[in-house]
Amino acid sequence: MYHHVKKLMFTVRVDEPDPRFGNMLLEQFGGANGELAAAMQYSIQGLNCEDPDRKDLLMDIGTEELSHLEVVGSLARLHLKPLKFDREAAEADPLIAIAGGGGVNLFNSQGNAWTADYLKITGELDVDLRSNIAAEARAKIVYERLINFCDDAGTKDALQFLMTREITHMKAFSRALESMGKPTFSIGRIAPTPGLVDQFFNDSTGSGDNGEIDTRGPWNEGEDWMFMESPALQSGDPGAAPSIVAESSPSEPVIGLDDLLIDQLRDLLHAEKQLTKALPQMIEAARYDQLRELFTVHLAETETQIERLDECFELLGKKPRVKSCKGMQGLVEEGDEVIKDGAKKDDAAADLALIGAAQRIEHYEIAGYTAVRNLAQQLRHSAVVALLSKNLAEEENADQLLNQVARSLMSVAKMPAAIEQTFVEDEPAGG
């Protein structure tokens, strides 16, 4: 929930309005590195963030950027004010003077409309934090250049304040990234190709017009670096051994991985079959229609997942036999206890406990499918990977839906009077 507080973060003062400089300021109002772009980028990243601590960071800074947008907008408006009544001043920017009435709008200094294309949002927290650090660095440089082109003391004070906050945000994002404890070059989940990742291609060779030379430094020598001749210049003779490592996995097969894949698939198959017996009991135990419907849908999904696992075995030329999955067996037994204990609880509490048991099962399956899919990927069974990815996506979706139902139930638990309105179907008229 946003609330506009009229108390000022920074008091904007302009002694001598300069319409041309006002136009420059619009770069930080509606430009690629401006405050609106930053506010939207961080806020949307925050909405997508599953990490509550760093979500709070993103929402805090995103909201401050909205305040900065107001500061920049007020500053630009004061500089552009002469465009409202002075013909000569209006000629500095007819778009603002004629179309916008001398006020600010979501355009950059060249009159280009603001666009969501400015936003860098990947949904991968560490990648987004790196984008944010770069965004703050770019914004800092823009403010620095604006200060260098400004003669108005009050304006310079405001720009110095805004520029300083960019560094503050950069520090916060940097610390947040460091606190995740991820290695610097660990991006995503799929490992880079060994060997290839350490090859530096010398792709600009020969002496240029100004006598440039091939230079060496920590970016291409020392540590694990292999300085390679340009691929374009490597021998193209038949039978010549290429020096570029192009495989996405080690060329030497690891003994036993195929057997491990089959073993884990059989474990998953037994886990899913156990779940088809447990879900009907969870459907019967669920008190609220929304949760009961979710379990019913997931039972149908589970039956389809078993069919996909059978297809995986067929693709691998193996029989779809099961291996006893003791992990799922324990989780199902815990679920049975939750159902028995739920008979003594209120509706919301009983269903929240049931959701907890269901989510333990989902997380177990998510871990299992992630591991076996990655193994199939390394062994290059692409069709098997596709089938396992579908199962994994359904498990992750089921977990998210359980989260949504749990949040609704928690609201109900706090406001008992809302239970009937939220979860019970309306009675027929006169019922």
C-alpha positions, 0 to 999 in steps of 0.5 A: 500500500502506497501513501503520499506523505507531503512532508518533504524528503528534500526541499527543492530550490531554484534561484534562476530557472533555465528551460534548457537545463530543465529539458536535460533534467527530464533524462532523470525523470523519464529516461532510461537511467531515471528515477521512474525506471529505477522505482519500477525496476526495484518494485517489480523485482520486489514483487517477484522476490521470494526472499523476504529479507531482500524483498524488503530491501527492494521495496524500500529502495523502490519506494525511495526512488518514487520520492526521488522522482518527485524531487526531480519532477519538482526541480524540472518543473521549476526550470521549465516554468518560463515555457508557460509564458515566454515565447523565446523560452518555449522555443527551447522545447516546443514539445514541452511548451505546446504539447505539455503546457510547460510541465514535466511528462514521461519523456527523456531529454530527447522527447522519447516516451518512457518505456518498460523496455528500460527495466532489467528484470530477470526473476533471478535475484543475484542477477537482478541485484547486479543489474541494480548496482549497474543502474545506480552507477549509471544514474550516478554518472548522469547526475554528475554530468548534470551538476557539471552543466549547472550554475544554479546553487539550489539545483546543484544542492538537490542534484548532489543529494540525489547523486549521493543516494545513488551510491547509498543504494549501490552499497545496499545492493552490493551488500545484499548480493554479498550476503547471498554467499554465491561465488562471483561467477555462479550465475543460474543453476547450470554449470558452464562447460569445463575448459571452455569457460577458461579460454580467452580468445585473442580475436583482435590481432595484428598491428592497427593504424596506431600500432596497437598490440595484443595486451595481457592482463588479469582478464586473460592471463594467470589463474585458470586462464588459457590464452587461445589463438583466434578461432578464425585463425586456427588450423582448418586442415582435415584431421586437425585437432581443434583446441576449442572445448565445445562439449557441454559436459566432460567428454569422458563418460562417468561410469554408473550415471545411467544406472543412477538415473534409472534408480532415481526414476524408480524412486520417484515412481514409487513416491508418486504412486504412494501419493495417489493413495494419500491424496484422496484422504487429504481431499476428504480431510480438507474443510474448505472448498478451495483446498479440497479442489486444489488437492483434487486437481493435483491428484489428476496431475499426479496420475499424469505424472506417473504416465510421464515417468512410465514414458521416461522408462520406455525412452530409456529402454527399461521397465517401469519398476518401482524402488521403495521410496522411504522418504515419501512413506515417512511424509505420508505417515506424517500426513496421516497423523496430521489428519487425525490430529486435525479432527480436534482443531478448528477448520482453519487450523486443521487445514493449515496443518494439512497444507503444511504436510502437503507442502513438505511432500511437494518440496520433497518431490521438487528436490527429487525431480530437480536432481533427476532432471539435472542428471538426465540433462547431463546424460543428454536424454533431452526427451526425458528432460522435457517430461521431467520438466513438466512434472517439476513445473506442476509440483512447483505450481502446486506449492505456490497454490498451497501458499496462496490458500494458506495466506487466505486461511491465515486471514480467515483465522484472524477474522473468523467472521469472514470465514463464511463469506470467503470459503462457504458457497452462498446458500440458496435464497430462503435457505 
